[in-house]
Each structure stands twice: as structure tokens, then as C-alpha cells.
Amino acid sequence: MTTAATATGAGKNALKRACVIGWPIGHSRSPLIHGYWLEEHGLADSYERVAVPPEQIDGFFADFTATGGYVGGNVTIPHKEAAFRAMAHVDETARALSACNTFWLDAGTLWGSNTDVYGFLANLDAGAPGWDQRRGTALVLGAGGAARAVVFGLKQRGFDRVLLANRTIARAQELAQDFGAMVIEWADLPRAMGDTDLLVNTTSLGMTGQPPLELDLAPLSPKACVTDIVYVPLETPLLSAAKARGNRVVDGLGMLLHQAVPGFERWFGVRPDVTEVLRAKIVADLLASQ
Ligand code: NAP
């Protein structure tokens, strides 16, 4: 059995294992991303999927240091909040979001972070350089878990005015209160779009198998940048419509790729790059599974 000592890499030249946990977990593309980087960097370490049912998540973390055999991992739906509660230490971002998507062992103690914020911002930095030069108004659709990361990231980046529209107003109000955003009614979107510098969809609307996002972009400034964190399909109807009228657009796949960078560096000691080759590999997998 792998011991905590080997899991933390204390054993000289010990192979490191990291994982992604969720329920279900078969859909996760994290093993493809990290597997690509391990190969690229000539590392014999590993990254694997672990299916953890909700009733076992507390036990999974309680036993982690003794029996896990892993140096750390990623957390996906539905365990991000449980992971946050299970950590002995969390960084400022995880604390703000009350959710962890990345964790690691440090001297036998569990540490957690949330790299969705980094992933969201780094994706825009790479896909639309200068997108944040005018930190005027950001308009965010949705108020779920991903929206928390997006709104926190935008406030961190210096956006003064973050408007939030969501089907369930109470959820938007809670998020707005936590991070200093402003809630608007869905019906007021056309009016808000005129002043918008950045439009972000964080709802699951427009995703394959989900209802469409019905939004007429006619009032949107041609200078606004539009991003959709949904990446199946890669070019959502929102992005197609924005592109057709000349807005700068950034798809959501880059957020997934960039959020993986800090974890890989933490577990395996090398900072990996998000490259076109990696992106093409994941795009091919997305297309193959459609
Ligand atoms: P979530 O917590 O379940 O939130 C879902 C959001 O979508 C809520 O705002 C919800 O509104 C809204 N919504 C769902 N169905 C709706 C409908 N029929 N009409 C109107 N609004 C609807 O999910 P999440 O974790 O935030 O994820 C949201 C999306 O982002 C998913 O598609 C996920 O795959 C994607 N995502 C992408 C990345 C990336 O790396 N690119 C990272 C995380 C998530 P209510 O509050 O009213 O229910």
C-alpha cells in the first residue's frame, strides 16, 4: 500500500499520484489534460479518476492522509463544498468561494484552493489580450458555483460594476452580497447590455442537452467582449451570435485548461503550458464524444 510518506513524495524518487474526484467522474477531461503534461515533461507520475459517491466524500478526506496514496487532486461536481469543509487549510480564494477544486498534501496536512478564478481570468488574458483595459461594467448571467468564481475574479481584477442576472433571484442576491455585485432582472438585460464591456454566460443554458440561452445581442456594444464558460459545444450559440456581429469572443475550454495549471505545478513540481497542441487534443476528445 502507498503510505502518506510516499504520497507526499518524502520517499526519494517516489512516483507521485494525483487524482480527480467526483460523482459521476467518467466525463472528466482532467486525466487527459494532466496525462498530456506528464508525458510532455517526461514524468512517470500519474493522474487518475476516482469515483466518490456523496455519502463517502467525508470518509474519503478523513482517510486521505493515511490511505490515499495521492499527493493531491482536483475536485469536481458535487464535492467542491465538501472538499472545502474537509481541508485543514485553504487559501484566500477558496475561503471566499467556500469551495475547493484543487487540494494537496503539505507535511501531512490537507490544503485547498480554488483555481477556477485563475482559469477564468487566464483564459481571457490569453484569448482576448487587453480585455480588462476598460474595467467598466461586466454583465454575468447565472449565479451558480461557477458564477461565484467568475464574479470574485472580476472584482479581483478591478471591475467596479458587476451586474448579475439569474433565473432564481435569491441566489443572485446572495452572491451579489458576498462579492459586491448588483442584481438585475432578466427582463432588464437589454438595457444593461448597452453599457457592458464584458458579457459572461455562466449558466448551463446553451450547453448540449440543455435549453438554449435566448438573448438578443442587438443592444450590446460592438466593443464588448463576450465569453461563455460552457464549452460543449465549443462555440455556443451565444458566441456564434456575438462573433457574427463583430464582438470579440473567448470560448470556455481555455478556462478548463488554465485552471489545471496550478494543481499540476503543485503536485508534480513543473509549471505546464496551455498550448494549441493540448487544446487540439481536448477538442478532438470533445468532438469524438458528441
Ligand atoms: P450550477 O451551480 O448548477 O449553476 C447553474 C446555473 O445555470 C444557475 O445560475 C442556474 O440558475 C442556471 N440555469 C440552469 N438551468 C437553467 C434554466 N433552464 N433557465 C435559466 N437558468 C438556468 O452549475 P455551475 O457549476 O455554476 O456550472 C454552470 C455551467 O458552467 C455548466 O455548464 C458547467 O459545465 C460550466 N462550467 C465550466 C467551467 C470551465 O472550466 N469552462 C467551469 C465550471 C463550470 P438557477 O440558479 O435559477 O438554478
Residues whose N, C-alpha, C, O or C-beta is under 5 A from the ligand:
A	BS01	NAP	G142 A143 G144 G145 A146 A147 N166 R167 T168 R171 T202 T203 S204 M207 P211 I229 V230 G252 L253 M255 L256
